[in-house]
Each structure stands twice: as C-alpha cells, then as structure tokens.
Amino acid sequence: MSRRLPSLNALRAFEAAARHLSLTKAAGELSVTPGALSHQIKALEARLGAKLFQRTARGLAFTDLGRDYLPVVRDAFDRLAAGTETLFGAAQAATLTVSVSPNFAQKWLVPRLGRFAAAHPAVELRIAASTEHVDFAASDVDLAVRHGDGNWPGLAVAKLADEHVIPVASPRLAGGKPPLKRPRDLKSHTLLHAPGPVDWRSWAAAAGLPDLDVRRGPRLDQASLAIEAAVDGVGVALARTALAALDLAAGRLVQPFGPALAAPFAYYIVCPAPVANRPKIRTFREWALAEAADDAKKLAKLGIGK
C-alpha cells in the first residue's frame, strides 16, 4: 500500500521548531538557515493543508492542530529510533545514558555503580548529572531519575522511592555530650541547612519546638553536602530518606528521634514511552527498583522514617 507521507526533513523542521518555538534556535540545531527552516515548515503546512504555527512578535506559537500534531511526530521519531537501534545498533545498545540530579548521583547512584556493573557487565552506564529536566528528543539520554509528583505526560513513569524527611546525625554526635535523645536537645547542637521540601522551621513546628532558633548553623547549597557534613559530625541535618539510605543502613548516620515528615515528592524513573521496554532500559529500571526496595526494608528494620 502506498503511503502519502510528508517529507522527513519537513517533519524534522517542524519537531525542532515546536520544541524551541523559535526558528533561529531550531535552525541552529539542524544546521540550516532560518529561511530554509521556514520554507520547510511552510511546505509541510501546504502539504497538510493546515497551519501548524502562528508567527508572532515573540516567535512561534502553536495552532491547535500544531499542538496536537507534535506528539504524533515525536512518537514516530521515537519508534523509528528504537527500531533502528534494535536492528542495527548493537554497540550503542550496550551503552545506557542516565540523567540524574547531582544529589541523587552522589548519594544514591554512584555508590551503587559497582553492584550494577557486577550484575550487568554487558551494559555500560553513563551518568549525566544536571538539575535540569532532560529533553529526550534533543539528547542521547535514555532514561532519567526525576524528583517530583510523577506527572510527566508522554513519558513512561515508574515510582522508585517515596521519602520522609528526618533529622540525622553521626552516632558519635548523637551519643556524645550533650547527647541527642529528644528534639529539644537540638538547642545545644549545630543545625545544618540545605535546600529541601522541609526546612528546620517547619520541622521544629511539627516537633513542638516553636522556640528553637532555626537561624543558626551553616548553609549548604546541596542536600548531599549537608548529609556528608552530618556524617562527619559537623551537626544535625534534615535528610530525605532516599538520599541518606546508604549512610543510615551502614551506621554512618542515625535518626536520633522523630518526627519523620512525609516529603511532598518522590523519585521516579522516566523515559519516552515508546522505548520503555528496550532491554537495557528495562534492565536498569528493574535493578534500581530492587535496590530501592532493599533500602526500604533495611530502613524499616532500623525503625527509620517513623
């Protein structure tokens, strides 16, 4: 059966312009002039008999048809890429690029690389650490671990780990003088501050300590740094259980007391839906879910997160 399909170059031009909503940026990505890109999009619109964009003073804006057409084109490109890799990309198929936040890389993924390599020696793992959400269509990233509410339309999403926020300290600090036995003992200890879903003010209110001076103590710009400082005995940090799980299980940190506050977000493994069942992606997802389940069992045995 003959298929009356638009030009592949025209579809690439549309997809790039739709991602950037800018002819100049899209043309730069595809190494063509903005005029040539505009010509391809106009040819596509003529072929389809419909406008895909409105040209505005600020750049491009979708028409309703253009917005509806974009996921169709992206899905087709994703399927074409997946089929090409399956049939012809044996070498590339053994390389898995994972996008994660710097905090997750340092405290969760990197310490487990040896276990992954031992269990799956045929998969070469590459880690791309960034605070930005990856654009799968514009990168060679295979999957990502994201921290959020799990609502990412167009992506296959698997929850990796729920979290609680708890006070953590080194065993030496918790058992020292003065000891850390009750929340009010924090008045005699250094508080470590880092960005996160719960700060010391919110935690102190939940703990019934409205008079705790939460302004004191060093401030660090990464949650992983606060956890490392707590391991070193610098002070007490508020840690998310997913990031502190290995240190808690190994006894480098303890939760001296509660309360443990449920975090509003969780960690999720995400990837474009058409490639979710590629062997290398499925391998990483199943391994990571097993690791997270093991963390949860160990923390539960220690009574952590209560």
C-alpha positions as CSV (number, residue, x, y, z in Angstrom):
1,M,0.0,0.0,0.0
2,S,1.4,3.4,-1.0
3,R,1.8,5.8,1.9
4,R,1.4,9.5,1.3
5,L,3.8,10.8,3.9
6,P,5.2,14.3,4.4
7,S,8.9,14.9,3.8
8,L,11.1,13.6,6.6
9,N,13.2,16.8,6.5
10,A,10.0,18.9,6.8
11,L,8.9,16.8,9.8
12,R,12.3,17.3,11.5
13,A,12.0,21.0,10.9
14,F,8.5,21.0,12.5
15,E,9.6,19.0,15.5
16,A,12.7,21.2,16.2
17,A,10.7,24.4,15.8
18,A,8.0,23.0,18.1
19,R,10.5,22.3,20.8
20,H,12.2,25.7,20.7
21,L,9.2,27.8,19.4
22,S,12.0,29.7,17.7
23,L,13.0,29.4,14.0
24,T,16.5,30.7,14.9
25,K,17.2,28.1,17.6
26,A,15.7,25.3,15.6
27,A,17.7,26.2,12.5
28,G,20.9,26.3,14.6
29,E,20.2,22.8,15.9
30,L,19.6,21.4,12.4
31,S,22.5,23.4,10.8
32,V,20.3,25.2,8.3
33,T,19.3,28.9,7.9
34,P,16.1,30.2,9.5
35,G,14.9,30.9,6.0
36,A,15.4,27.4,4.9
37,L,13.7,26.1,8.0
38,S,10.8,28.4,7.5
39,H,10.5,27.2,3.9
40,Q,10.3,23.6,5.0
41,I,7.6,24.3,7.6
42,K,5.6,26.3,5.1
43,A,5.9,23.4,2.6
44,L,4.7,21.0,5.3
45,E,1.7,23.2,6.1
46,A,0.9,23.3,2.4
47,R,1.2,19.5,2.2
48,L,-1.1,19.1,5.2
49,G,-3.5,21.9,4.2
50,A,-3.3,23.4,7.7
51,K,-1.4,25.9,9.7
52,L,0.8,24.5,12.4
53,F,2.2,27.7,13.9
54,Q,1.2,31.3,14.2
55,R,4.1,33.8,13.7
56,T,4.1,36.4,16.5
57,A,6.4,39.2,17.5
58,R,7.9,36.9,20.2
59,G,8.4,34.0,17.9
60,L,6.2,31.0,17.1
61,A,3.0,29.9,18.8
62,F,1.1,26.7,18.2
63,T,-2.2,26.4,16.4
64,D,-4.5,23.8,17.9
65,L,-3.6,21.4,15.1
66,G,0.1,22.1,15.5
67,R,-0.1,21.3,19.2
68,D,-2.0,18.0,18.5
69,Y,0.4,17.0,15.7
70,L,3.6,17.3,17.8
71,P,3.1,14.2,19.9
72,V,2.3,12.2,16.8
73,V,5.5,13.3,15.1
74,R,7.6,12.7,18.3
75,D,6.2,9.2,18.7
76,A,7.0,8.3,15.1
77,F,10.6,9.6,15.6
78,D,11.0,7.7,18.9
79,R,9.7,4.5,17.3
80,L,12.0,4.9,14.3
81,A,15.0,5.4,16.6
82,A,14.1,2.4,18.7
83,G,13.6,0.1,15.7
84,T,16.9,1.3,14.2
85,E,18.8,0.7,17.4
86,T,17.2,-2.8,17.8
87,L,18.2,-3.9,14.3
88,F,21.5,-2.0,13.7
89,G,22.7,-0.6,16.9
90,A,24.1,-3.5,18.8
91,A,27.2,-1.5,20.0
92,Q,25.1,1.5,21.0
93,A,22.5,-0.7,22.7
94,A,25.1,-1.7,25.3
95,T,25.5,1.9,26.4
96,L,22.9,3.4,28.8
97,T,22.9,7.1,29.5
98,V,21.0,8.1,32.6
99,S,20.2,11.7,33.6
100,V,20.0,12.3,37.4
101,S,20.4,15.3,39.8
102,P,23.8,15.8,41.3
103,N,22.3,15.0,44.8
104,F,20.9,11.7,43.5
105,A,24.1,10.8,41.7
106,Q,26.3,11.4,44.7
107,K,24.2,9.8,47.4
108,W,22.3,7.1,45.6
109,L,23.6,6.1,42.2
110,V,27.4,6.4,42.2
111,P,27.9,4.4,45.4
112,R,26.0,1.5,43.7
113,L,27.8,1.5,40.4
114,G,29.9,-1.4,41.4
115,R,26.9,-3.5,42.1
116,F,25.3,-2.6,38.8
117,A,28.4,-3.4,36.9
118,A,28.8,-6.8,38.6
119,A,25.2,-7.7,38.0
120,H,25.0,-6.4,34.4
121,P,28.5,-6.3,32.9
122,A,27.2,-6.1,29.3
123,V,25.6,-2.6,30.0
124,E,28.0,0.4,30.0
125,L,26.4,3.0,32.3
126,R,26.9,6.7,31.6
127,I,25.7,9.3,34.1
128,A,24.7,12.8,33.1
129,A,24.2,14.9,36.3
130,S,22.1,18.0,36.0
131,T,19.5,19.9,37.9
132,E,17.5,20.5,34.6
133,H,15.0,18.0,33.3
134,V,16.4,16.4,30.2
135,D,14.7,16.9,26.8
136,F,14.8,13.3,25.5
137,A,14.1,14.4,21.9
138,A,17.1,16.7,21.8
139,S,19.7,14.5,23.6
140,D,21.1,11.0,23.7
141,V,19.8,10.3,27.2
142,D,18.0,7.0,27.5
143,L,16.2,7.5,30.8
144,A,16.1,9.8,33.8
145,V,15.5,9.7,37.5
146,R,13.3,12.7,38.5
147,H,12.1,14.1,41.8
148,G,8.6,15.3,41.6
149,D,4.9,14.4,41.6
150,G,5.1,11.8,38.8
151,N,3.1,13.8,36.3
152,W,5.1,13.9,33.1
153,P,2.7,13.3,30.1
154,G,4.2,11.4,27.2
155,L,6.7,9.5,29.4
156,A,6.7,6.1,30.9
157,V,6.9,6.6,34.7
158,A,7.8,4.2,37.5
159,K,7.9,5.3,41.1
160,L,11.4,4.5,42.6
161,A,11.1,5.7,46.2
162,D,8.8,7.6,48.5
163,E,10.6,9.8,51.0
164,H,10.4,11.1,54.6
165,V,12.4,14.0,56.0
166,I,14.2,13.1,59.2
167,P,16.9,14.6,61.5
168,V,20.2,12.7,61.1
169,A,23.5,12.8,62.9
170,S,26.6,10.8,63.2
171,P,26.4,8.1,66.0
172,R,29.3,9.9,67.7
173,L,27.5,13.2,67.9
174,A,24.2,11.6,68.9
175,G,25.8,9.7,71.8
176,G,28.2,12.5,72.8
177,K,27.9,15.3,75.3
178,P,25.4,16.8,75.3
179,P,23.5,13.7,73.7
180,L,20.7,13.8,71.2
181,K,17.9,12.0,72.8
182,R,14.9,14.3,72.4
183,P,14.1,17.1,69.9
184,R,14.8,19.8,72.5
185,D,18.4,18.6,72.7
186,L,18.9,20.3,69.3
187,K,19.2,23.6,71.2
188,S,22.7,22.5,72.1
189,H,23.8,21.4,68.6
190,T,24.6,22.9,65.3
191,L,21.9,22.8,62.7
192,L,22.9,22.1,59.1
193,H,20.8,23.8,56.4
194,A,20.3,22.8,52.8
195,P,17.5,23.2,50.1
196,G,14.7,20.7,50.5
197,P,11.0,20.2,50.9
198,V,11.1,20.7,54.7
199,D,13.3,23.2,56.5
200,W,14.2,23.4,60.1
201,R,11.4,25.9,60.8
202,S,8.7,23.6,59.5
203,W,10.3,20.6,61.2
204,A,10.5,22.4,64.6
205,A,6.9,23.4,64.4
206,A,5.9,19.7,63.8
207,A,8.1,18.7,66.7
208,G,6.5,21.1,69.1
209,L,9.6,23.4,69.4
210,P,8.4,26.8,68.4
211,D,11.3,28.4,70.3
212,L,14.1,26.6,68.6
213,D,16.5,29.1,67.0
214,V,16.4,27.8,63.4
215,R,18.5,30.7,62.0
216,R,21.8,29.4,63.3
217,G,24.2,26.9,61.6
218,P,26.0,26.7,58.2
219,R,24.0,26.7,55.0
220,L,25.0,24.4,52.1
221,D,23.6,24.6,48.6
222,Q,23.2,20.9,48.1
223,A,21.3,18.3,50.2
224,S,24.2,15.8,49.6
225,L,26.7,18.3,51.2
226,A,24.5,18.5,54.3
227,I,24.4,14.8,54.6
228,E,28.1,14.5,54.2
229,A,28.6,17.2,56.9
230,A,26.3,15.2,59.2
231,V,28.4,12.0,58.6
232,D,31.5,14.0,59.6
233,G,29.9,15.1,62.8
234,V,29.6,18.8,62.0
235,G,26.0,19.0,63.1
236,V,22.5,17.7,62.6
237,A,20.9,17.7,59.1
238,L,17.4,17.2,57.8
239,A,17.7,14.5,55.3
240,R,15.5,12.8,52.7
241,T,15.5,9.1,53.4
242,A,16.2,8.1,49.8
243,L,19.4,10.2,49.8
244,A,20.5,9.1,53.3
245,A,19.6,5.4,53.0
246,L,23.1,4.0,52.4
247,D,24.6,6.0,55.3
248,L,21.7,5.1,57.6
249,A,21.9,1.4,56.7
250,A,25.7,1.4,57.1
251,G,25.5,3.1,60.5
252,R,27.3,6.2,59.4
253,L,24.2,8.2,60.3
254,V,21.4,7.6,62.8
255,Q,17.9,9.1,63.3
256,P,18.1,10.2,66.9
257,F,14.4,11.0,67.2
258,G,11.3,12.0,65.2
259,P,9.1,13.3,63.9
260,A,9.6,12.0,60.4
261,L,7.7,14.2,57.9
262,A,6.4,12.8,54.6
263,A,8.0,14.6,51.7
264,P,5.7,16.0,49.1
265,F,7.6,14.5,46.2
266,A,9.1,11.1,45.3
267,Y,11.7,9.8,43.0
268,Y,10.6,8.3,39.6
269,I,12.3,6.6,36.7
270,V,11.1,8.1,33.4
271,C,11.8,7.6,29.7
272,P,9.9,8.1,26.5
273,A,7.0,5.7,26.3
274,P,8.0,4.0,23.0
275,V,11.3,2.9,24.3
276,A,10.3,1.8,27.8
277,N,10.7,-1.9,27.1
278,R,14.1,-1.8,25.5
279,P,16.2,-4.4,27.2
280,K,18.9,-2.0,28.6
281,I,16.2,0.4,29.9
282,R,14.2,-2.5,31.5
283,T,17.4,-3.9,33.0
284,F,18.3,-0.6,34.7
285,R,14.7,0.0,35.8
286,E,14.3,-3.4,37.4
287,W,17.7,-3.2,39.1
288,A,17.0,0.3,40.5
289,L,13.6,-0.7,41.8
290,A,15.1,-3.7,43.5
291,E,17.8,-1.5,45.1
292,A,15.1,0.9,46.4
293,A,13.0,-1.9,47.8
294,D,16.1,-3.2,49.6
295,D,16.7,0.2,51.1
296,A,13.1,0.4,52.3
297,K,13.4,-3.0,54.1
298,K,16.7,-2.0,55.8
299,L,15.3,1.3,57.0
300,A,12.1,-0.3,58.2
301,K,14.1,-2.8,60.3
302,L,16.0,0.1,61.9
303,G,12.8,2.0,62.6
304,I,13.8,4.9,60.5
305,G,11.2,7.2,59.0
306,K,8.9,7.0,62.0
